[in-house]
Amino acid sequence: MEVKNHTSVSQFLLLGLSEDPDLQPILFGLFLSMYLVTVLGNLLIILAVSSDAHLHTPMYFFLSNLSFVDICFISTTVPKMLVNIQAHRKNISYLECLVQAYFFIMYGGVDHFLLTVMAYDRFVAICHPLHYTIIVNPRLCVLLVLMSWLIMFWVSLLHILLLNQLTFSIGTEIPHFFCDLAQLLKVATSDTLVNNIFLYVVAALLGMFPLTGILFSYSQILCSSMRTSSSVGKYKAFSTCGSHLCVVSLFYGTAFGVYLSSAVTHSSPRTVIASVMYTVVTPMLNPFIYSLRNKDVKGALGRLLSRAAFGHSWITNLRTKWRLPILKPLL
């Protein structure tokens, strides 16, 4: 008789992206490269914002928080997948799966809120420039970020507490490369009605309200720019929003792609590929979008890298001048 008590389930099996052994080295190299590029790119954004006084503004404060969340977001899923590929295994413990699902929900939700807050920041800056520093003050910025984390902390916790009440068969296979909540609900052997209702309610509230806020902010920005007769003013208004619009389109486009593909088709490979775009490609592209389309960030990165290069050359010259030995670790 098959055991179905969740307390007896010690692990799940993640089927991953492909079961073809010849593809595993390629997938490992590809995702390791994307992971390193994502972490390095977002770290450079954080360092550039923190080290450059010109970027100590609300917009770049939110951007540095978004970069931090993107690092956490991709670190929730990719490292475990890389470990499994390298070790030629598919297992993930029950507790580890719950923890991964918890942080994936939390970081994804905080991403939603931060994009909404950034849209609100641009709305105030363009539509109410004279009152910008009064409305978007440091206290409000910190409060908005903390509220985003607090809301998602409790929402994620409730999801996991409800998930912990479900039962699973021993040897349950998850047709994904990480513990996605929707996939876990599909493979559960007990009734998931309460879980699905809570999932849909939260998705509707925390999905539609941020998106509505973004659409409202940009509709007001569009109306304000249309009332501006100067073409220079219109260009300036849209140039400050271009990077954020690209990130919003990429984030929500891939997110909707994931859930539409899972709802319309029962093909797991298509859903997994859409999830890769959402969980890996989007965090990787965000630093490039902001650095390439934003002159302030591009300039700050240039100054940061030049200072790093100058520091390296100064140490090298000092070592050469005084003939300082290179210390080697004792074996």
N, C-alpha and C positions, 0 to 999 in steps of 0.2 A: 504494500500500500504506500502511495506517495506521501511523503511528509510535507505539510503545507504550513506549518507554524513558522512565523518569521523569526522566532527566537532560535530555531534550529538552522537557519540559513546563515552560513559563515561567510559566503562569498557569492558574487555574481560573475558572469562571464561576459566581457565586453568584446563583441565581434569585430569592432574596429572598422577601418575603411576598406580593407580587402583581406581575403584569406590566402591570396596568391603569395607563396614564399619568395618568389622572384621579385615582387614589388616591395617587399619589406625594407630592404636597404635604401631604395629610392625614396619611399615614404619617410623613413627615418631622417635621411639627409635633407629632404625638402622641408619637413616640419621643424627640424632643429634650426635650419637657416632662418625660416620665417619667425621662429620664436626669438632667436638672438637679435634679429633685425628689429622686431617689435620692442623688446626690452631696451635695446640700445637707443633706438629712436625716441622712445617716450622718456627715457632717462635724460637724454640731451635736452628735450623740451623743458623738463623740470629744472635742470641745472641752468639753462639759459634764462628762464623766468626768475629763478631765485637769485641769480648772480648779477642781473642787469637791472639797475634802478629804473630805467625807462619802462620796464615791463611790470612794475609794481602797481598794477591797476586791477580793478575787478575782473575785466575780461580775461586777463592772463592768469589771475588767481584761479578762476574757474578752469582755464585751460590746463594748468598744472595739475589740478585735481583730477581732471578727465584723463590725463596721461597716467597718473598714478593708478586710477581705477582700471585703465586698459591693461597695464602691466599685471595687476592682480587678476583681471578677467581671463587673460590668456594663460596665466600661470595656474589657474584652477584645473584646466583640462589637458593642455599639451604635454607637460612634463610626465604625467602618468602614462599617457599614450606612448611617449618615447621610451619610457622604462619597459613597458610591456613589449614593444617591438624589439628592443635590444635583448631582452631576456627570453624572447620567443614564448610568451605566455599571454593569457587574456584575462586572468582573474583580477578581481578587485574585491576587497573585503566589504562586508555589509556596512560596517561603521564608516569606512573610507568612502563608500558610495554615498551615504547620507551626508557626510561632510562636504563632499564635492558638489552634490546637488544644492546644498545650502548656500555655499559661497558663489556658485554659478548664478543662482537666483538673485542673491544680494548684489553682486557686482553688476549684473545686467540691469537691474532696477535702478541702481545709483547712476549708471550711464544715462538712462532715460531722463532722470531728474536733472542731471547736470546739463544735458543738451537743452532742456527746457529753460533752465536758469540762464544759460548763455544767450538764448533767444530773447529772454526778458531784458537782459543787460543791454543787448543791441537795440531793443525797442526804446528803452529809456534814453540811451545815448543819442539816438537819431531823432526821436520824436519829442523829447524833453531835454535838450542839451543843457539848458541853463540850470536845471534842477538835478542834473545827473549826479553830481558829487553829494548832494543832500539825500537823494533817494537811495542810490546804490552806495551806501556807506560801508566801511569795513565790518561793522557789527552785523548788518544785514547779510553781507556776503558769507560770513562765518555761520550765521544762523541758517541760511538756506542750505549750505553744504551739510551741516550737522543734522538738519531735519531730513535730508535725503538719506543719510546713513541710518538714522533712527527708524524711519518708516520701513526701509527695506530690511533692517535687522529683525523687526517683529514680523513682517510679512513672510520672510524666509523661514523664520523659526516656526511659525504656524504651519507652513507647508510641510516642514520636516516632521513636526509632531503628528500631523495627520498621516503622513507617509509611513511613519513608524508603527501605526496601528494596522497596516495592511499585512497580508500574508503572501509569501512567495514560495514557489516550489524549489527544492534543492536542485542546483545546477541550472538556475534560470539564466537564459541568454538575453542580453540586451543588444539589439541590433544598432549599435552606435559606438562611437569612440570615447564617450564619457557618459556619466549617469545623468541623463536628461530626465527631468520630472515627467514630461509627457510620455516618454518611453517606459519609465518605471510604472506608471499607472496602467499602461497597456499590458504589461507582463504580470501584473499582480493577479493572484488567484482569488482574492476576496472582493467584496463589493466596493467599488470606487466612486459611488455616487456623490458622497459628501466631498471627496477630494476634487472631483471634476467640477462640482458647483463652485467650490471655493476658488479653483484655478480660473474658471471663466469669469467670475465676479472680479477677482483681482486683476486679471488681464484686461478686462473692460475698464475698470477704474484707473489703474496705474498705467494703462496703455493709452486710453483715449484722452484722459485729462492732460498729460504732458504733450501729446500730439496736438490737441486743441490749443493749448497754450502757445506752442510753436507756430501754428498756423495763424492764430490771432496776432501774435507779435509781428510776423512778417507781412500780414495783410495791412497792419497799421504802418509799418515801415514803407511798404509799397505806396500807400495812399499819401504818406508824408513826402516821399521822394517825387511823386507825380505832381504835387503842388509846388515843388521847387522849380523855378524857371531856369536856373543855372544848370548847364550840363555838367559842369565841374562838381557841383553839389550832388547831383544824382550819381555820378561816377564814384565819388567818395563814399556815399551812403552804401552803394552796392559792393564796393571793394572791401569794406569792413565786414560785410556779411557773407562774402563769397566762400571763404573757407568753412565757416560754420554750416552754410547751406549744403556744401558738398558732403561734409561729415554726416549731417542729418539725413540726407538722401541716401547715403551709403548704409547708414545704420538701420534706418527704418525699412529701406528697400530690401536688405538682406533678411531682416527680422520677419517681415511679412512673407518673404519668399520661403522661409523655413516652415512657417505655420500653414501657409497655403499649400505647399507641396505635401505636407503631412496630412492635411485635411482632404485634398483632392485625390491624391494617389496613395496607394498602399505600398509603393516601391520604396523600400528602405534606402537603397543607394542614392536615390535622388534627394531624399530628406537629409542624408548624411552630408552630401556635397553642399547642399544649401546651408547646413549648419556650419560647415567649414568656412564658408564666406562670412557668416555672421560672427563666429567665435574667434577666428584666426586672421582672416584677411582684413576685416574692418579695423581692428586695433593696430595692425601693421601699417595700414595706409594713412591713418590719422596724423602721425607726425610729418609725413611727407606732404600731406595736403596743407597743413598749417605752416610748414617751413617754406614751401615753394610758393604759396599764394599770399603770404604775409610778409611784407618788407621788414616789419619790426622784429619778428621772430627770426627771419633770415639774417638780419644784421646782428642780433644778439647771439645767434649760433656762430656766426663768423668771428665775433669778438671773443666768444668762449673758446673756440678752437685755436685762435691765434694766441690767446693767453696760455693755453695748454702747450702749444708748440714752443712759445717763448720760454716757458718754464723748463721744458725738456732740454732745449738748447743751452739755457743758462747753467743747468746742472752739469751738462756734458762739458761745457767750456771750463767750469770750475774744477771738475774732476781732472781735465787735461792739464790745466794750469798748475794745479798743486799736486798732480800725479797721485791722486787718491786711488787706492786699490778698490776694485769691485768686490764687495763682500760676497762670499759664497757660503751657502748653508753647510753646516757640518753634517756629514753623513753618519 
